[in-house]
Amino acid sequence: MSEKKNRRSFGNVAFPSAAEDAHRAREVEETPQTRASAYRLAFTDEEFLLRNELRPIRLQLELLKPEMTMLEREIDATIVMFGSARLPDPDKAAEQIAQAQQLLSDNPDDPAMQRRLEIVEKRASLSTYYEEARRLAAIVGEHYSGTPGKPRVHVMTGGGPGIMEAANRGADDVGAESIGLNIVLPHEQHPNEWITPELSFRFHYFAIRKMHFLMRAKALVVFPGGYGTLDEFFETLTLLQTQKVKSLPILVFGKPFWEQVLNFDALVDYGMISAEDIHLFTYVDTAEQAWAIIRQHCEN
């Protein structure tokens, strides 16, 4: 944003901008007083901004930065796609199986190598969902990418590898922009290469990141995943159940996987949820089936 535009946006041209003052502050003559941390402008003082007492300000900044960027780019709506960062595409899955088989062949009496092969083969059996995620994102991107008279609907993911990569990649396949909301983690947090660079965001706070997942969401699509996927899935179910968000479709791929991992019927039997709460989400099998539901909801 230019300095003129920055000033006009606040309707005041009498004062220098913060950027101008920050520049002037860097040019000050060095003395013991000017070198002291107390003398730094508060908004340029990283040590000050990172203090525990400033957490409310950092939360606000983390909410504002992506929000302002998406407003400036006139992003109206999102289709949010969740799923495992560890779920590879079919080619990589085949490579992982071959590697695990070789390790077992080299260590035939090692139970850890046998267990490793079993896990890799099970995970590989889910790799078809990588292609479903990629195809669904391509369908969404092709339908909504810059078409006059249609809303600007963007695919949004957590920005990492696996299913997230597949969705951003699918949008890129058809030349559509897509959004990635990455987060600082010890591992699996590097943004994938198919996110639109100007829409590749990075977060510190999970809570603010999850707010951005839902602020423009017109549908959520859930693929097999672990703790992160479960967290986002159940948070959205809770918000729908308690009517904290407007109704939107939650489409879940991989019914056999989820029915093995989660027993929703048991929650009903124990009275922990109501019978109708199971209908807060819908199982789907293919990208085309998911797209039909998304399109109907968006265009209504």
Residue pairs with C-beta under 8 A, 6 or more apart in sequence:
1 9
3 17
3 19
3 20
6 17
6 19
7 13
7 17
16 24
18 43
21 41
22 41
22 43
22 44
25 40
25 41
25 44
28 34
33 39
37 45
37 47
37 48
40 48
42 48
42 49
43 49
48 54
49 57
49 58
50 58
58 204
58 205
59 205
59 207
59 208
62 203
62 204
62 205
62 208
63 208
63 211
63 212
65 201
66 181
66 201
66 212
67 212
67 215
69 198
69 199
69 201
70 179
70 199
70 216
73 198
73 199
74 152
75 152
75 154
75 179
75 199
75 216
76 151
76 152
76 153
76 216
77 151
77 152
77 153
77 154
77 216
77 217
77 218
77 298
78 153
78 154
78 155
78 156
78 179
78 216
78 217
78 218
79 137
79 140
79 153
79 154
79 155
79 156
79 217
79 218
79 219
79 221
79 294
80 156
80 157
80 213
80 214
80 217
80 219
80 220
80 221
81 133
81 136
81 137
81 155
81 156
81 157
81 163
81 164
81 167
81 220
81 221
81 223
82 157
82 158
82 163
82 220
82 221
82 222
82 223
82 225
82 228
82 229
82 232
82 233
83 129
83 133
83 162
83 163
83 164
83 166
83 167
83 222
83 223
83 224
83 225
83 229
83 253
84 126
84 162
84 163
84 223
84 224
84 225
84 226
84 228
84 229
85 158
85 160
85 161
85 162
85 163
85 164
85 188
85 225
85 228
86 123
86 161
86 162
86 188
86 226
87 123
87 126
87 127
87 129
87 130
87 162
87 163
87 223
87 224
87 225
88 96
88 123
88 124
88 127
88 130
88 162
89 127
89 130
89 131
89 166
90 124
90 127
90 128
90 130
90 131
92 127
93 120
93 123
93 124
93 127
94 124
96 120
96 123
96 124
97 117
97 120
97 121
97 124
99 120
100 113
100 116
100 117
100 120
100 121
101 117
103 113
103 116
103 117
104 110
104 113
104 114
104 116
104 117
106 113
107 113
126 224
126 254
126 257
129 163
129 166
129 223
129 224
129 253
129 254
130 162
130 163
130 166
131 166
132 223
132 253
132 286
132 287
133 163
133 166
133 167
133 170
133 221
133 223
133 253
133 287
134 166
134 167
134 169
134 170
134 173
135 170
135 287
136 167
136 170
136 221
136 287
136 290
136 291
137 155
137 166
137 167
137 168
137 169
137 170
137 171
137 173
137 178
138 170
138 171
138 173
138 174
138 176
139 170
139 287
139 288
139 291
140 153
140 155
140 171
140 176
140 291
140 294
141 155
141 170
141 171
141 173
141 174
141 175
141 176
141 177
141 178
142 174
142 176
143 150
143 153
143 295
144 150
144 151
144 152
144 153
144 154
144 176
145 174
145 175
145 176
145 177
146 152
151 298
153 218
153 298
154 171
154 176
154 177
154 178
154 179
154 199
155 167
155 168
155 170
155 171
155 176
155 178
155 179
156 178
156 179
156 180
156 181
156 213
156 216
156 217
157 163
157 164
157 165
157 167
157 168
157 178
157 179
157 180
157 181
157 195
158 164
158 180
158 181
158 182
158 183
158 209
158 228
159 168
159 180
159 181
159 182
159 183
159 191
159 192
159 195
159 200
159 201
160 180
160 182
160 188
160 189
160 190
160 191
160 192
161 188
161 190
161 192
163 223
163 224
163 225
164 180
164 192
165 192
165 194
167 178
168 178
168 180
168 192
168 194
168 195
169 192
169 194
171 177
171 178
171 194
172 178
172 194
177 196
177 199
178 194
178 195
178 196
178 199
179 195
179 196
179 199
179 200
179 201
180 191
180 192
180 195
180 199
180 200
180 201
181 201
181 203
181 209
181 212
181 213
182 189
182 190
182 191
182 200
182 201
182 202
182 203
183 189
183 202
183 203
183 204
183 206
183 209
184 202
184 203
184 204
191 200
191 202
201 212
203 209
203 212
206 231
210 232
210 235
213 220
213 232
214 236
214 239
214 245
217 248
218 248
218 294
218 297
218 298
219 248
219 249
219 250
219 251
219 293
219 294
219 297
219 298
220 236
220 248
220 249
220 250
220 251
221 250
221 251
221 253
221 290
221 294
222 229
222 232
222 233
222 250
222 251
222 252
222 253
222 281
223 229
223 253
223 254
224 253
224 254
224 257
224 258
233 250
233 252
236 245
236 250
237 250
237 277
237 280
237 281
238 244
239 245
240 247
240 248
240 250
240 280
241 273
241 277
241 280
248 297
249 282
249 293
249 294
249 297
250 280
250 281
250 282
251 281
251 282
251 283
251 284
251 290
251 293
251 294
252 258
252 281
252 282
252 283
252 284
253 283
253 284
253 285
253 290
255 283
255 285
258 283
264 273
264 278
265 278
267 273
267 277
268 274
268 275
268 277
268 278
282 293
284 290
284 293
